[in-house]
Amino acid sequence: MNPVLFDVAGLKIYSYGFFIAIGALLGILYMAWQGKRELGLKFDQVNSLFLLIFVAAFVGGKVFLFFEDPSFYLAKPSKLFTGNGFVFYGSFIFAVPTMIIYFKRQSIPIYAMLDVMAVTTCLVHIFGRLGCFMAGCCHGSPTSMPWGVVFTDPACQANPKGVSLHPSQLYESMFIVIVLVVIFVIRKYRVFYGQLFLSYLMLYAVGRFVLEYWRGDVGRGFVIDQYVSHSQFIALCIFLVSLFFYVRWYNRNRLSLYKKPI
């Protein structure tokens, strides 16, 4: 596709960063609006939270990227900080504890705020995968389907180039749009705080597990050779843990939404 969106007098605007920025902007605006509406969140709290999430997500994404191919990054450590290399699950796993610690220190209702973050995460994720598509990273496996895409730009990260590939980035982006719609429907009938967040985790885990079978980027890493990738294993773990807490919170913390969030 087009890794470089604009090049004005040598100043390059990369597609990946551009789409991430759009998603982040929409995410922070939603967080500020819904956080104030539901929980009385102040804008400076939103700014601080988003900065912490950004740092945690960056570190987590790079740490997980390193462990996908440790020998390569030990030999060429600079490669870890170039290009668009991130692992979503790494970013997510580092960001969630960071959020919870911040919520506790700021006395922000944890479960209710996690529900707000479910929508925020979806918004960033949707545009992030569009950025992946433009950059050619996180691409799919070869396909003969009519909707296959061919990456030809030498700067894009797709491999192989000039071959029709599944647009797995678009599959995931469209799937997250569906997840977002489902979350808004669930919110209308929400019976406990944290339900939206756990629903997001379970839905995404299922979708990611399935979509992995169309991923074609090298260095995926497998727990069970050629059958279960690292991402699928993490998705399975997240689904089971989320399901456990969903049942537990439903039984123990079901409450009227007129009560104070916990």
C-alpha positions as CSV (number, residue, x, y, z in Angstrom):
1,M,0.0,0.0,0.0
2,N,1.4,3.4,1.0
3,P,3.7,3.4,4.1
4,V,4.5,7.1,3.6
5,L,1.2,9.1,3.4
6,F,2.8,12.5,2.7
7,D,6.3,13.7,1.9
8,V,6.5,17.5,2.1
9,A,9.9,18.9,1.6
10,G,11.5,15.9,3.1
11,L,9.1,15.7,6.1
12,K,7.6,12.3,5.9
13,I,4.2,11.5,7.5
14,Y,3.9,7.8,7.9
15,S,0.6,6.1,7.4
16,Y,0.9,3.9,10.5
17,G,1.5,6.8,12.8
18,F,-1.1,8.9,11.1
19,F,-3.9,6.3,11.6
20,I,-2.8,5.6,15.2
21,A,-3.0,9.3,15.9
22,I,-6.5,9.5,14.5
23,G,-7.6,6.5,16.7
24,A,-5.8,8.0,19.7
25,L,-7.5,11.3,19.2
26,L,-11.0,9.8,19.0
27,G,-10.2,7.6,21.9
28,I,-9.1,10.4,24.2
29,L,-12.1,12.5,23.2
30,Y,-14.5,9.6,24.0
31,M,-12.7,8.9,27.2
32,A,-12.9,12.6,28.2
33,W,-16.6,12.9,27.3
34,Q,-17.9,9.6,28.7
35,G,-15.5,9.7,31.7
36,K,-16.9,13.1,32.7
37,R,-20.5,12.1,32.0
38,E,-20.4,8.8,34.0
39,L,-17.7,9.4,36.6
40,G,-17.0,13.1,36.8
41,L,-13.5,12.6,35.4
42,K,-11.4,15.8,34.9
43,F,-9.7,16.5,31.7
44,D,-6.2,16.6,33.3
45,Q,-6.9,13.1,34.7
46,V,-7.7,12.0,31.1
47,N,-4.5,13.5,29.8
48,S,-2.4,11.9,32.5
49,L,-4.1,8.5,32.0
50,F,-3.6,8.6,28.2
51,L,0.1,9.4,28.6
52,L,0.6,6.5,31.0
53,I,-1.2,4.2,28.7
54,F,0.9,5.3,25.7
55,V,4.1,4.7,27.5
56,A,3.0,1.3,28.9
57,A,1.6,0.2,25.5
58,F,4.8,1.2,23.7
59,V,7.0,-0.7,26.2
60,G,4.8,-3.7,26.2
61,G,4.5,-3.8,22.4
62,K,8.3,-3.7,22.0
63,V,8.9,-6.3,24.8
64,F,6.6,-8.8,23.2
65,L,8.1,-8.0,19.8
66,F,11.6,-8.8,21.2
67,F,10.4,-12.2,22.5
68,E,9.0,-13.1,19.0
69,D,12.6,-13.4,17.8
70,P,15.1,-12.7,20.6
71,S,18.2,-13.8,18.6
72,F,17.4,-11.4,15.8
73,Y,16.9,-8.4,18.1
74,L,19.9,-9.2,20.2
75,A,22.0,-9.2,17.1
76,K,20.4,-6.0,15.8
77,P,18.9,-4.2,18.7
78,S,18.3,-1.0,16.7
79,K,15.7,-2.9,14.6
80,L,13.5,-3.0,17.7
81,F,13.0,0.7,17.5
82,T,12.6,1.1,13.8
83,G,9.6,0.5,11.6
84,N,6.1,-0.3,12.8
85,G,6.9,-3.3,15.0
86,F,4.5,-3.7,17.8
87,V,2.6,-6.7,19.3
88,F,-0.9,-5.7,20.3
89,Y,-1.2,-8.2,23.1
90,G,2.0,-6.9,24.6
91,S,0.8,-3.4,24.6
92,F,-2.6,-4.4,26.0
93,I,-1.1,-6.6,28.8
94,F,1.2,-3.8,29.9
95,A,-1.5,-1.1,29.6
96,V,-4.2,-2.7,31.7
97,P,-2.3,-3.0,35.0
98,T,-1.0,0.6,34.5
99,M,-4.6,1.8,34.1
100,I,-5.8,0.0,37.2
101,I,-3.0,1.4,39.3
102,Y,-3.8,4.9,38.1
103,F,-7.5,4.4,38.8
104,K,-6.8,3.3,42.4
105,R,-4.5,6.2,43.0
106,Q,-7.0,8.7,41.6
107,S,-9.9,7.0,43.4
108,I,-11.6,6.4,40.0
109,P,-14.2,3.5,40.0
110,I,-12.2,0.7,38.4
111,Y,-14.9,-1.4,36.9
112,A,-16.9,1.5,35.5
113,M,-13.8,3.1,34.0
114,L,-12.7,-0.2,32.4
115,D,-16.1,-0.1,30.6
116,V,-15.2,3.3,29.2
117,M,-11.7,2.0,28.2
118,A,-13.3,-0.9,26.3
119,V,-14.7,1.6,23.8
120,T,-11.6,3.7,23.8
121,T,-9.5,0.6,23.0
122,C,-11.8,-0.4,20.1
123,L,-11.4,3.1,18.5
124,V,-7.6,3.0,18.7
125,H,-7.5,-0.6,17.5
126,I,-9.7,0.0,14.5
127,F,-7.5,2.8,13.2
128,G,-4.3,1.0,14.2
129,R,-5.1,-1.9,12.0
130,L,-5.9,0.5,9.1
131,G,-2.4,1.9,9.7
132,C,-1.0,-1.7,9.6
133,F,-2.7,-2.2,6.2
134,M,-1.2,0.9,4.8
135,A,2.3,0.0,6.1
136,G,2.0,-3.7,5.0
137,C,2.7,-5.1,8.4
138,C,0.6,-7.8,10.1
139,H,-0.4,-9.0,6.6
140,G,-2.2,-12.1,5.6
141,S,-1.2,-15.3,3.9
142,P,-1.3,-15.8,0.1
143,T,-4.7,-16.2,-1.3
144,S,-6.5,-16.6,-4.7
145,M,-9.6,-14.9,-3.4
146,P,-10.8,-11.9,-5.5
147,W,-10.4,-9.5,-2.6
148,G,-6.8,-10.4,-2.0
149,V,-4.4,-7.4,-2.0
150,V,-1.0,-7.1,-3.6
151,F,1.7,-5.0,-1.9
152,T,4.3,-3.6,-4.3
153,D,5.8,-0.6,-2.6
154,P,9.4,-1.4,-1.7
155,A,9.0,0.5,1.6
156,C,6.1,-1.6,2.8
157,Q,6.7,-4.5,5.2
158,A,4.7,-7.1,3.4
159,N,6.5,-10.3,2.5
160,P,6.3,-11.6,-0.2
161,K,5.6,-8.5,-2.3
162,G,3.8,-8.8,-5.6
163,V,1.7,-11.7,-4.4
164,S,-2.1,-11.6,-3.6
165,L,-2.5,-11.7,0.2
166,H,-5.4,-11.9,2.6
167,P,-6.1,-8.3,3.9
168,S,-6.0,-9.6,7.5
169,Q,-5.5,-6.1,8.8
170,L,-8.9,-5.1,7.3
171,Y,-10.5,-8.3,8.5
172,E,-9.5,-7.4,12.1
173,S,-10.4,-3.8,11.7
174,M,-13.9,-4.7,10.5
175,F,-14.3,-7.3,13.2
176,I,-13.5,-4.7,15.9
177,V,-16.2,-2.4,14.4
178,I,-18.6,-5.3,15.0
179,V,-17.3,-5.7,18.5
180,L,-17.8,-2.0,19.1
181,V,-21.4,-2.2,18.0
182,V,-22.0,-5.2,20.2
183,I,-20.5,-3.3,23.2
184,F,-22.9,-0.4,22.7
185,V,-25.8,-2.8,22.5
186,I,-24.6,-4.5,25.7
187,R,-24.3,-1.1,27.4
188,K,-28.0,-0.5,27.0
189,Y,-28.7,-3.7,29.0
190,R,-25.7,-3.7,31.3
191,V,-26.2,-5.4,34.6
192,F,-22.8,-5.0,36.2
193,Y,-19.9,-2.7,35.9
194,G,-17.0,-4.3,34.0
195,Q,-19.3,-6.1,31.7
196,L,-18.4,-4.1,28.7
197,F,-14.7,-4.6,29.3
198,L,-14.9,-8.3,29.8
199,S,-17.2,-8.6,26.8
200,Y,-14.6,-6.9,24.7
201,L,-11.9,-9.2,25.9
202,M,-13.8,-12.3,25.2
203,L,-15.1,-11.2,21.8
204,Y,-11.7,-10.0,20.7
205,A,-10.0,-13.1,21.9
206,V,-12.3,-15.3,19.8
207,G,-11.9,-13.1,16.8
208,R,-8.1,-13.0,17.1
209,F,-7.9,-16.7,17.5
210,V,-9.7,-17.3,14.3
211,L,-8.1,-14.5,12.3
212,E,-4.6,-15.8,13.2
213,Y,-5.2,-18.6,10.6
214,W,-5.1,-16.0,7.9
215,R,-2.0,-14.2,9.1
216,G,1.1,-14.6,6.9
217,D,3.7,-12.4,8.4
218,V,6.9,-14.4,9.4
219,G,8.2,-14.7,12.9
220,R,4.8,-15.4,14.4
221,G,6.0,-18.0,16.8
222,F,4.1,-21.1,17.6
223,V,3.2,-22.9,20.9
224,I,2.1,-25.9,18.9
225,D,4.1,-25.9,15.6
226,Q,2.0,-24.5,12.7
227,Y,-1.3,-25.0,14.6
228,V,-1.4,-22.7,17.6
229,S,0.5,-19.4,17.5
230,H,1.7,-17.4,20.5
231,S,-1.1,-14.9,19.8
232,Q,-3.7,-17.7,19.7
233,F,-2.4,-19.1,23.0
234,I,-2.6,-15.6,24.6
235,A,-6.1,-15.2,23.2
236,L,-7.2,-18.5,24.7
237,C,-5.8,-17.5,28.1
238,I,-7.5,-14.1,28.0
239,F,-10.8,-15.6,27.0
240,L,-10.7,-18.2,29.8
241,V,-9.6,-15.6,32.5
242,S,-12.2,-13.1,31.2
243,L,-15.0,-15.7,31.3
244,F,-14.1,-16.6,34.8
245,F,-14.3,-13.0,36.0
246,Y,-17.4,-12.4,33.9
247,V,-19.3,-15.2,35.8
248,R,-17.8,-14.1,39.1
249,W,-18.6,-10.5,38.7
250,Y,-22.0,-11.3,37.4
251,N,-22.8,-13.4,40.5
252,R,-21.2,-11.2,43.1
253,N,-21.3,-7.6,41.8
254,R,-24.6,-7.4,39.9
255,L,-26.1,-4.1,40.8
256,S,-28.5,-1.5,39.8
257,L,-26.9,1.2,37.7
258,Y,-28.5,3.7,40.0
259,K,-26.0,2.6,42.7
260,K,-22.5,4.1,43.0
261,P,-20.0,2.3,40.6
262,I,-17.4,0.2,42.2
